[in-house]
Structures are given as C-alpha cells and as structure tokens.
Amino acid sequence: MQYLVGGHNGAGRVNLSRDTVAAALKKARELLQEGYMDVRICTPRGQILLPDEFDKLEA
C-alpha cells in the first residue's frame, strides 16, 4: 500500500510515494518545514488529508 505525499513551492509541484504512515508523515512535515504549500497526504484508500488532519493518521 502506498501513501502519496504532495505539495508545491515556487519551483513547481512534487508528488512522492511512501510505504508507511510514519514515512508519509515524516516527508509531509519536511515539506512543510521547507516552505511547501498545499501539502497533502493521500492514503491508500483515497482519503486526502491536509496538515491539520495529519494527527488522524497517528491515532
């Protein structure tokens, strides 16, 4: 199962896949720290989560 992590900055959009929840959360938080906007995680079931919803994955 793959989690997709995406976001954009002035240079363009990035979409990355991660195998685990922990890896997806780590990459999403890294993108936020690097100034990326519109950072999202898409779960294997197609649910789209925004940064204020990331804690739902940790529960």
OpenMM code with the backbone's topology and positions (N, CA, C; nanometers):
from openmm import Vec3, app, unit

residues = "MET GLN TYR LEU VAL GLY GLY HIS ASN GLY ALA GLY ARG VAL ASN LEU SER ARG ASP THR VAL ALA ALA ALA LEU LYS LYS ALA ARG GLU LEU LEU GLN GLU GLY TYR MET ASP VAL ARG ILE CYS THR PRO ARG GLY GLN ILE LEU LEU PRO ASP GLU PHE ASP LYS LEU GLU ALA".split()
positions = [
    Vec3(0.0844, -0.1174, 0.0000),
    Vec3(0.0000, 0.0000, 0.0000),
    Vec3(0.0888, 0.1235, 0.0000),
    Vec3(0.0502, 0.2211, -0.0774),
    Vec3(0.1286, 0.3415, -0.0918),
    Vec3(0.0530, 0.4639, -0.0399),
    Vec3(0.1260, 0.5484, 0.0279),
    Vec3(0.0766, 0.6792, 0.0689),
    Vec3(0.1415, 0.7800, -0.0247),
    Vec3(0.0646, 0.8728, -0.0768),
    Vec3(0.1179, 0.9745, -0.1654),
    Vec3(0.1245, 1.1067, -0.0910),
    Vec3(0.2393, 1.1711, -0.0998),
    Vec3(0.2628, 1.2987, -0.0328),
    Vec3(0.2901, 1.4022, -0.1412),
    Vec3(0.2193, 1.5131, -0.1358),
    Vec3(0.2382, 1.6156, -0.2377),
    Vec3(0.2356, 1.7552, -0.1795),
    Vec3(0.2914, 1.8471, -0.2559),
    Vec3(0.2929, 1.9875, -0.2187),
    Vec3(0.3556, 2.0674, -0.3314),
    Vec3(0.3536, 2.1987, -0.3198),
    Vec3(0.4182, 2.2801, -0.4229),
    Vec3(0.4900, 2.3991, -0.3610),
    Vec3(0.5883, 2.4470, -0.4370),
    Vec3(0.6613, 2.5679, -0.3997),
    Vec3(0.6801, 2.6497, -0.5271),
    Vec3(0.7640, 2.7490, -0.5225),
    Vec3(0.7841, 2.8346, -0.6383),
    Vec3(0.8400, 2.7630, -0.7598),
    Vec3(0.9068, 2.6515, -0.7397),
    Vec3(0.9677, 2.5773, -0.8496),
    Vec3(0.8711, 2.4780, -0.9139),
    Vec3(0.7602, 2.4496, -0.8474),
    Vec3(0.6649, 2.3554, -0.9036),
    Vec3(0.6084, 2.2611, -0.7994),
    Vec3(0.5469, 2.1548, -0.8473),
    Vec3(0.4789, 2.0583, -0.7616),
    Vec3(0.5638, 1.9333, -0.7460),
    Vec3(0.5541, 1.8732, -0.6287),
    Vec3(0.6230, 1.7471, -0.6027),
    Vec3(0.5195, 1.6465, -0.5528),
    Vec3(0.5297, 1.5226, -0.6022),
    Vec3(0.4439, 1.4129, -0.5578),
    Vec3(0.5344, 1.2940, -0.5306),
    Vec3(0.5293, 1.2440, -0.4088),
    Vec3(0.6177, 1.1359, -0.3665),
    Vec3(0.5367, 1.0237, -0.3051),
    Vec3(0.5822, 0.9011, -0.3208),
    Vec3(0.5130, 0.7893, -0.2573),
    Vec3(0.5954, 0.7382, -0.1402),
    Vec3(0.5264, 0.6908, -0.0386),
    Vec3(0.5889, 0.6332, 0.0801),
    Vec3(0.5129, 0.5067, 0.1170),
    Vec3(0.5847, 0.4083, 0.1704),
    Vec3(0.5254, 0.2780, 0.2014),
    Vec3(0.4515, 0.2725, 0.3347),
    Vec3(0.4870, 0.3605, 0.4276),
    Vec3(0.4269, 0.3538, 0.5612),
    Vec3(0.3698, 0.4887, 0.6024),
    Vec3(0.2814, 0.4840, 0.6998),
    Vec3(0.2247, 0.6064, 0.7564),
    Vec3(0.3357, 0.6940, 0.8135),
    Vec3(0.4261, 0.6339, 0.8888),
    Vec3(0.5340, 0.7103, 0.9523),
    Vec3(0.6188, 0.7821, 0.8486),
    Vec3(0.6510, 0.7146, 0.7406),
    Vec3(0.7334, 0.7751, 0.6359),
    Vec3(0.6578, 0.8879, 0.5655),
    Vec3(0.5280, 0.8691, 0.5437),
    Vec3(0.4478, 0.9727, 0.4793),
    Vec3(0.4383, 1.0975, 0.5676),
    Vec3(0.4152, 1.0765, 0.6955),
    Vec3(0.4082, 1.1890, 0.7883),
    Vec3(0.5412, 1.2629, 0.7964),
    Vec3(0.6495, 1.1885, 0.8016),
    Vec3(0.7825, 1.2499, 0.8091),
    Vec3(0.8082, 1.3368, 0.6867),
    Vec3(0.7802, 1.2836, 0.5666),
    Vec3(0.8047, 1.3589, 0.4438),
    Vec3(0.7122, 1.4800, 0.4357),
    Vec3(0.5859, 1.4658, 0.4732),
    Vec3(0.4927, 1.5789, 0.4686),
    Vec3(0.5403, 1.6911, 0.5610),
    Vec3(0.5853, 1.6546, 0.6790),
    Vec3(0.6349, 1.7565, 0.7732),
    Vec3(0.7633, 1.8216, 0.7231),
    Vec3(0.8478, 1.7446, 0.6568),
    Vec3(0.9694, 1.8017, 0.5971),
    Vec3(0.9324, 1.9038, 0.4895),
    Vec3(0.8358, 1.8691, 0.4065),
    Vec3(0.7935, 1.9625, 0.3015),
    Vec3(0.7390, 2.0915, 0.3620),
    Vec3(0.6597, 2.0799, 0.4679),
    Vec3(0.6074, 2.1991, 0.5346),
    Vec3(0.7201, 2.2854, 0.5898),
    Vec3(0.8196, 2.2224, 0.6510),
    Vec3(0.9331, 2.2968, 0.7076),
    Vec3(1.0149, 2.3650, 0.5986),
    Vec3(1.0158, 2.3057, 0.4791),
    Vec3(1.0906, 2.3633, 0.3672),
    Vec3(1.0111, 2.4710, 0.2936),
    Vec3(0.8911, 2.5014, 0.3413),
    Vec3(0.8126, 2.6090, 0.2834),
    Vec3(0.7162, 2.5675, 0.1738),
    Vec3(0.6951, 2.4392, 0.1552),
    Vec3(0.5984, 2.3949, 0.0553),
    Vec3(0.4581, 2.4314, 0.0998),
    Vec3(0.3723, 2.4587, 0.0025),
    Vec3(0.2337, 2.4925, 0.0295),
    Vec3(0.1432, 2.3800, -0.0190),
    Vec3(0.0214, 2.3799, 0.0265),
    Vec3(-0.0788, 2.2830, -0.0163),
    Vec3(-0.0278, 2.1393, 0.0012),
    Vec3(0.0388, 2.1133, 0.1135),
    Vec3(0.0911, 1.9796, 0.1416),
    Vec3(-0.0246, 1.8891, 0.1807),
    Vec3(-0.0283, 1.7722, 0.1190),
    Vec3(-0.1364, 1.6759, 0.1423),
    Vec3(-0.0812, 1.5348, 0.1463),
    Vec3(-0.1516, 1.4489, 0.2169),
    Vec3(-0.1223, 1.3053, 0.2149),
    Vec3(-0.2477, 1.2355, 0.1631),
    Vec3(-0.2294, 1.1491, 0.0652),
    Vec3(-0.3383, 1.0665, 0.0143),
    Vec3(-0.3145, 0.9244, 0.0646),
    Vec3(-0.4121, 0.8699, 0.1350),
    Vec3(-0.4000, 0.7351, 0.1903),
    Vec3(-0.4251, 0.6310, 0.0804),
    Vec3(-0.3900, 0.5058, 0.1048),
    Vec3(-0.4171, 0.4013, 0.0059),
    Vec3(-0.5658, 0.3872, -0.0284),
    Vec3(-0.6524, 0.4312, 0.0595),
    Vec3(-0.7972, 0.4257, 0.0336),
    Vec3(-0.8504, 0.5497, -0.0364),
    Vec3(-0.7609, 0.6434, -0.0696),
    Vec3(-0.8002, 0.7625, -0.1430),
    Vec3(-0.8408, 0.8805, -0.0580),
    Vec3(-0.8271, 0.8717, 0.0725),
    Vec3(-0.8600, 0.9836, 0.1606),
    Vec3(-0.7499, 1.0877, 0.1524),
    Vec3(-0.7862, 1.2122, 0.1318),
    Vec3(-0.6913, 1.3236, 0.1249),
    Vec3(-0.6890, 1.3936, 0.2599),
    Vec3(-0.5694, 1.4056, 0.3170),
    Vec3(-0.5546, 1.4717, 0.4469),
    Vec3(-0.4671, 1.5957, 0.4336),
    Vec3(-0.5143, 1.7049, 0.4922),
    Vec3(-0.4389, 1.8298, 0.4980),
    Vec3(-0.3607, 1.8334, 0.6293),
    Vec3(-0.2653, 1.9249, 0.6427),
    Vec3(-0.1799, 1.9265, 0.7622),
    Vec3(-0.2540, 1.9238, 0.8953),
    Vec3(-0.3664, 1.9927, 0.9063),
    Vec3(-0.4380, 1.9919, 1.0344),
    Vec3(-0.5103, 1.8597, 1.0604),
    Vec3(-0.5052, 1.7684, 0.9651),
    Vec3(-0.5679, 1.6375, 0.9810),
    Vec3(-0.4665, 1.5239, 0.9917),
    Vec3(-0.3382, 1.5559, 0.9854),
    Vec3(-0.2338, 1.4516, 0.9907),
    Vec3(-0.2413, 1.3680, 1.1177),
    Vec3(-0.2889, 1.4286, 1.2263),
    Vec3(-0.2965, 1.3537, 1.3511),
    Vec3(-0.3932, 1.2352, 1.3414),
    Vec3(-0.4842, 1.2354, 1.2460),
    Vec3(-0.5757, 1.1226, 1.2255),
    Vec3(-0.4981, 0.9971, 1.1851),
    Vec3(-0.3854, 1.0155, 1.1180),
    Vec3(-0.3034, 0.9014, 1.0770),
    Vec3(-0.2248, 0.8437, 1.1945),
    Vec3(-0.1947, 0.9272, 1.2920),
    Vec3(-0.1154, 0.8830, 1.4063),
    Vec3(-0.1985, 0.8073, 1.5092),
    Vec3(-0.3292, 0.8257, 1.5052),
    Vec3(-0.4179, 0.7625, 1.6053),
    Vec3(-0.4271, 0.6118, 1.5866),
] * unit.nanometer
topology = app.Topology()
chain = topology.addChain("A")
for resn in residues:
    res = topology.addResidue(resn, chain)
    for name in ("N", "CA", "C"):
        topology.addAtom(name, app.Element.getBySymbol(name[0]), res)
